[in-house]
Amino acid sequence: MSSFRDWLAMLGGNGSLIFVGFNAAFDWSFINWYFHTYLGENPFGIGGIDIKSFYMGMSGCSWEDTRSSHIPAKFKGRLPHTHNALDDAKEQAQMFQLMLRASSDLESPHSQVQQ
């Protein structure tokens, strides 16, 4: 956990670490427990971004359609789902990256100037 924290510190730079996961509430709870149990703090803080919720907001689909089996292939990337924690983290990172790219093509209400 110390090595993990140190690696995150190297990546985070200005302290803006954000936990991201496909069902982030589930995965974050394990990460949070391990960090608090072994280091006394969680460098991610108290929450994160849930990929399923992000996809729901981006696509307008129902919650039922956020299951991985319903996510379109264009968001799944090429990495296999092995149920190995590191492999799955890489797969989820790629999925979120693809969704972020697609969402940047959508018109955002925040990009419009209010008059």
N, C-alpha and C positions, 0 to 999 in steps of 0.2 A: 504494500500500500504506500510505503514511503517512496518507492521508485515511481509509482503511478502519480502520486502527488507532485513529485519533482518534475516529471515529464509534462504534466499539465501546467505547472508554473512556467516552464520553458515556452510552452505554446501560448499561454494566456497573455503574456506580456503585461497588459494594463489591468489584469484582474477581471476581464470580462468573459470568464468561462461560462458556457451554457451547456447543460446536459441535454442531449437530444437522443431520443429512442423511439422505436416502434413499439408502442405501449410503454411510454416513458414512466408512467406511474409504477408499473411493475418493476422495470429494470432499475429505476432510480432508488427504490426502496432497498434493494440489495446493496447498491453502491453506497448509499447513505449509511446503512448499518455497518458495513465494513470500514468505511472511513472513520465513523464515530467510535467504533469499537477499538480500532487499532491506532488511530491518530488523534482522536478527540475532536475532529472537525471534518466537515465535508467541503472541499474547495468549490464545489458546484453551487453551494447554497441550498435553498429550500425547494427548488423546483427546476423545471426544464421545459423543453419543447417536445410535444408529443407528435410524432410523424403522422399518426392516424388522424389526429385532430386537425393538423395542418392540411392534410389531403382533403379532409371533409370540407374545410373552409375554402380551399382552393377550387375544388371541383363542384361543390354544392350537392354532393352525394349524401345518402343517409349513413348513419353510424354503422349499420349492418354492412354497407359496401366498403368499409374501411379495412375489412379483413384482408390479410396479405393475398389470399386466393382471389380477391376481387380487384386488387390494384392492377391497373394496366401494365403490360410488359414494358412499355416505354419508360416507366419509372423504376423498374426493377434492376436495371443494369445487367452486368454480366457475371457478377460474383455469385457463387452457389450459396444456398442456405443449408449449412451443415450442422447447425445446433451447437457449434463450437463458439464459445463466447467471443473470441477475437474475430473469427470469420464473420459471425453475425453482426458484430459492431462495424466491421468494414462494409458489409453488405448494406446495413442501415444508413451508414454515412453516404454511400453512393446513391441510395434511394432518395435521401433527403436533398442531396446536391442536385439530382435530376429534377426533383419537384421545385426546388428554389429557382432553378433556371427557367422552368416552364411558368412559374408564377410571376417572374419578372416580365414576361410577355403579356400578362394580363393587365388591364387598366385598373389602377388602384384609385380608390376614392381619396387617398391621402396625397396623390400626386396632382390633384386638381386644385387650383387656387380658388379660395373662397372670395367672393366680392360682396 
